[in-house]
């Protein structure tokens, strides 16, 4: 190869290498620029998320606040803790959501700033109020309520206190609002169901011998009747549920005999029929016609309320029958214990004894806590603070 050819080859090689290096740098700069743009966008998202979190923050200056003090009797520190737990419990929160749905104006004012935020009402409501026991005054619970305006926080605070008072007034042993009692009640119900199964299994093991007592026969007979009642009531409630889910007219509930014959249903229906006939068959003065129409609306509302009471009555009848079934089974278990000679070494009997002991202890604990909870309601005071 001649000298000039070698020089030319070197020059061409350098040109190709330079072009490749330049192209590579362009690619790197492009990728780096793209990566940087992603970092910037991510920072924007994080900042935006941070602003959103701050909006829900308790310490945010954007909140208007209203406070209540709930005070129990001096020295009742357990009572203050009870009320603190009850206010933050699931049952009360459900009652509060129900109250908000019934107070449309208050709900619109309270939830209006959250319309464009992808979250549910329960989560929002949890962020709008808190409760804590006052460290300086252990007999007090401080309720903090927040809102986007003073009016919003004040309306919500008033509704919380009103709903809490109603929840306390309407609760019962079988329907408590205190979370600890609800948990214990669930445990008792589970133990009772297990007791029922164990006693039935023990009966099968023993069989119906010739030495069975007259009283035991009577209990078995009543138990059979109670089972039939329970099955019947369940079928009725399923029929009611079908009508409710299909959103049918209230008159469809009248096809259920227990509802059609409940309380004042027939009397209200009679009045509705009489007034309806007057509107159809008689030429009435406009003022009188208007008055009759108003009365018809009122009577139909009364009918709906009476039917609702009837449905609650059926539910309570079912609860009562289930309780009676458990009571009868418990009595049969007592008979099994008295006549245990043939079952002394039965594993099922031993298991049932241990189970009954656990159930008895759970009921004692429930009653002790329920009594303490009821004592905390005596002399309770609600004070709105500035």
Secondary structure as UniProt FT lines:
FT   HELIX           3..56
FT   TURN            58..59
FT   TURN            61..62
FT   STRAND          64..71
FT   TURN            74..75
FT   HELIX           77..88
FT   HELIX           90..102
FT   HELIX           104..111
FT   HELIX           112..114
FT   TURN            115..116
FT   HELIX           121..128
FT   STRAND          129..133
FT   TURN            138..139
FT   STRAND          140..147
FT   HELIX           150..170
FT   TURN            173..174
FT   HELIX           179..206
FT   TURN            210..211
FT   HELIX           214..245
FT   TURN            246..247
FT   HELIX           250..255
FT   HELIX           257..260
FT   TURN            263..264
FT   HELIX           265..281
FT   HELIX           286..338
FT   HELIX           341..343
FT   TURN            344..345
FT   HELIX           347..376
FT   TURN            377..379
FT   STRAND          381..385
//
